[in-house]
Each structure stands twice: as C-alpha cells, then as structure tokens.
Amino acid sequence: MKLRAEEVREMIALAQARGERLDLHGKDLSDLGLYKADLQGADLRDADLTSVNLAGADLGGADLSRATLMQAEVSKAHLSGAKLRMANVTRANFVQANLRDADLREAHLVGANFRHADLTGADLTGARFDKYTRWSVDFDPEAVGAVLVVTT
C-alpha cells in the first residue's frame, strides 16, 4: 500500500512523541515529497523510495538496506552512519549530501550523482558504479572498494 506524505509525517511525529524508532520497513514511499523530513534512525529496509524528494532530510543512522532510491533527490541530506547496504540508488542525486561513515557495501550506484558529497569513512566495498556515476573530483571510488561496471 502506497503511503501519502501526510501519513508519513504523522507517523514521524507519533514515533518521536513516543520516543520510538520509526518503522517504514518495506513501505511504498515512491514519489513522495519528504523535503527536510526527520527520519533519523528510521527503519527503511526494503522500502520503495523511487523518485522521492528527501532533499535536506535527516537520515542519520537510518537503515536503508535493500531500499530502492532510484532517481531519488537526496541532495544536502544527512546520511551520516546510514546503512545503504545493497540499496539501489540508480540515477539518484546525492549532491552535497553527508554520507560520512555510511555503509554502501554492495549498493547499486549506476548513474548516481555524488558530487560534493562527503563520503569520508564510507564503506563502498563491492558497490557497483558506471562511467555515468559522478563523484567529487578528489574521490576515488575504487580505492574504497567500489567496482566499475560496463553499462550500455
């Protein structure tokens, strides 16, 4: 069942009021506008975040393992310590995002934009990227374990 942005914001407020971790495991959040949403520590494993707007959102420590973020807008978002293991971020925009110490092992990064993103301490072991994936000038994805794949 696809959730609406208003429902997600209500769930965020309720979880915060109760001091609980927000559970959106496996939920369909595709195409939602969650600009600057507070999703810190949220469980977003296996969630569908295709084309979602998470610009400026706080996803610090969130678990996005196996989530789909294809064509998502994640610019200027805070993802420090987030788990994106085996996530599909094809063509997602992470410009100026904070991904310090994020777990991107085995993630699918084809065509994603990481220009000016902070990937200090991020683990990209086995993550796959292609010639269309964009990185900051001083960042070498292969030096941190990412693998260049040939795409057509």
HUNOR-V297376 format. One record per backbone hydrogen bond with DSSP energy under -1.0 kcal/mol. NH is the residue of the N-H (numbers start at 1). CO is the residue of the C=O. Records with the same first field share a line. If there is no record, write none. Layout:
NH=CO ; CO
This chain:
3=28
8=4
9=5
10=6
11=7
12=8
13=9
14=10
15=11
16=12
17=13
18=14
20=15
24=43
26=45
27=24
29=48
31=50
32=29
34=53
36=55
37=34
39=37 ; 58
41=60
42=39
43=22
44=63
46=65
47=44
48=27
49=68
51=70
52=49
53=32
54=73
56=75
57=54
58=37
59=78
61=80
62=59
63=42
64=83
66=85
67=64
68=47
69=88
71=90
72=69
73=52
74=93
76=95
77=74
78=57
79=98
81=100
82=79
83=62
84=103
86=105
87=84
88=67
89=108
91=110
92=89
93=72
94=113
96=115
97=94
98=77
99=118
101=120
102=99
103=82
104=123
106=125
107=104
108=87
109=128
112=109
113=92
114=134
117=114
118=97
122=119
123=102
124=144
126=145
127=124
128=107
129=147
133=130
134=112
139=136
145=142
146=141
147=127
149=129
